[in-house]
Amino acid sequence: MRSFEEIFAIAADRKGGADALEALLEPPLQASDLAAIPDDRWLACAAKCIFNAGFNWKVVEAMWPGFEQAFEGFDLGRCAMLNDDDIARLSSDSRIVRHGTKIRSVQENAVFFRELAAEHGSVGGFVANWPAEDYAGLLDLLKKRGSRLGGNTGQYFLRFMGADSYVLSRDVAARLIAEGVVDKEPTSKAAMKSVQAAFNGWAKESGRSMKEISRTLAMSIG
């Protein structure tokens, strides 16, 4: 496995030099800023990522004001109380993408996020205090306790919210394979453990965030 310095050099060569690459490596939010994000914005972002999955994200983006209206600003209390009649009504609402199971996931994730907020003070506080060296554990928790938040959906959700995160995109997976960390796209617990260990090693070596490392790995390929 190459050092992070070596991978950074490969990426820098592809992107026009070290300074050009550094300009593309936006750091994650500070923990205090992450913790200050209101709970409804976490639910809204999770919903957007879920509706984007397997769909044209430009369509979802154009319709997003309608989503905000239909789901009443993604207030956790209101969304958690959605019942079968509400789901049926929303499934016929032309302001949003009418996908029944994704609509239901908003209600299910509202319940999940309310639980997190009750346990940890807020959703943002929970994420902000999660140790970066066990990011794979956070992804596993989203998959198990959340609704439709497994795989890349959960990864992009955390990335878009500003959390210190890695996204196992095609390019990142290709670099991990090239470095011998995994032999194929990582999906199993064992593979994710190996991925986390590699990121932890590169973080210790470089002093960089998981997000910066992830972006560097991606740009060393694409």
N, C-alpha and C positions, 0 to 999 in steps of 0.2 A: 504494500500500500504506500503510495506516495505521501510525502509530507504536504501539509496545507500550503506551504511556501511554493512547492513545485506545482501544485494544482493552480494556485493563484497566478503563477507565471504563465501557465498554459492559457488561462482565461484572459490575462492581460494581453497576451500576444494576439488573441482573437479579437479583442475589443479596442485595440489601438493604444495600448500602453497601460501602465499601472494607474496613472492619474485618471484616465478615462474609465477604467474599471471601478476605481474607488467611487467615482461619481454615481455609479449605478448601484452601489451597495448601501441602500437606505437602511439605517439601523431600526430595530424594533422600538416601540414606545417604552418609555420608562414605566416602572411598575406603578408609580403613583398616578400617571396619566391613564394607564390601563384600568386601574381600579376605579377611576372617576367616571368611566363610561357608564351611562344609565343602563339598567337591565333591559329596557325595551329595545335598545339598539343592538344588544346581543341577540335577542330573539329575531329582530328584523334582518340582521345579517345572516343568521342561520337559515332563515326562511329563503332569503334571496339565493344563497348558495344551493339550497335544496331544489328550488325551482329552476335554477340555471343548469343543474346536472342533467345531461342528456338532452338539453334544449338550447335554442338560440338565445344566448345571454343578452343580445341586443334587444330582442323582443321583451324580455323580462325587464330590462332597464327602462325601456320606453313606457312600460305599463306600471312602473313602480309607484308613482303617485296614487294610482288606483289600488294597489296592494295596501299602501299605508292607510287609505280610507276604509277599505273593506275590512281590514283587521284592526281598525280603531287605534292606529299608532303602535300596534304590537304591545299594548299594555299587558303585562304578564297575567294580572288578575282576570281581565276580560277574556283573553285568549285561552286561559286555562279552563274557563267555564263553558267553552263552546260545546254544545251538545250535538246529537245526531241531526236534529232539525237545522241547526246552524251550519253544519257541514254540508248538508243537502242544499241549503240556500246559497252558500258560497260556491258550491260546485256548479251553480247556474249563473254566477255573477260575472258579467262580461268585462268587469274592470280588472280581473285577474286571470291567470292561466288556470283553466278549470280541470284540475287534476286532483281527483278525490283523495288519494292516499297522501299526496304532498300537502294538501290543505289540512288533512287530519294531523300531519306531523307538526304543524304549527301549534295545535292544541297540546299535543304530547310533549313538545319541547318547552312550551310555556310551563307545564307542570314540572318538568325536569329542572328548568331554570329557577322556578320558585323554590324548589327543594335546595338547590345550590345556594340561593340567596339566604334562605333560612339557616342553612348550615354554616355559611361563611360570611354573611353580612351583605354580600352582593355577588353577582356573577363575575363582575370585573375583579373584585377582590380575590375570588377563588382562583381565577386564571393568573392574576398577577403574582400570587404566592406559590404557584405550582413550580417546582424546581425544573429548570431548563434541562438538567442532566437526565431527567426522566420524562422528557416530552412524549416518548412512545407510550408511557403510561397514561398521559392525558388523552392521547388519541384513543387509546383502548377504552378509557372511561366514557368518552363521548359516544363511542360505538355501542357500548353496553347499556348506558343509561339514557342516552339520547335517542332520537328517532331520525333515521336516515342521515346520521352524522358520521358514518364510518367512511373509510377510504379517503379519497381525495377531497370529498365534500367537507369533512371535518378539518382537514389540513388547510384548505383554502379559507374556510371560515375563520380559523385562528389567525391566519396570515392577514386577511383583510381587516381584522379587528386590531392588528398591530402587535400581536403577541410574538414573543421570541419563538420562532418556529422554523421547521423545515418542511418543504413540500416535495413529495416524492414524484415529481413530474417525470416525463419520459427522459429528459436530459439528465436530471439528477440520478435517476435509476441507472442510466447508461454509464455515468461516471462511477457510481458505486460498483457496478459490475466490472468495469475496467480496472478498478483498484482491488478487486478480489474480495470486497466486503460481502457481496451476495453473488449468486450465480444466475439470478433472474429477478424480475420485478419483485420487490419485497412485499409480501402480504401476510406471511405466517408470523407467529409470535417469535419464533427463533430468528427469523430474518430481521424482524424489527429490532430485536435485541442487539443483533450484530450492527445494524444501521446506527442505533443509538450509541453503541460503544465507539464506532468510528467517528461520529460527530463529537462525542465527548473528548476523544483524543485530539481531534483537530482544534476544538475549542481551547483545550488546555495548552496546546502548542502555540496557538496564534493569539489568544485572548479575545477572539471575536465571538459575536453572537451566533446562535444557530441559524438565524435568518441570513446573516452575511455569508456564512459558510455555504448554506444551501444555494444562495444566488451565485456564488463563485463556482460551485460545482456545475450548476446549470449552464453558466456562460463558458465553461471550459469545453462544452460540447456544442451548444447551440448559439 
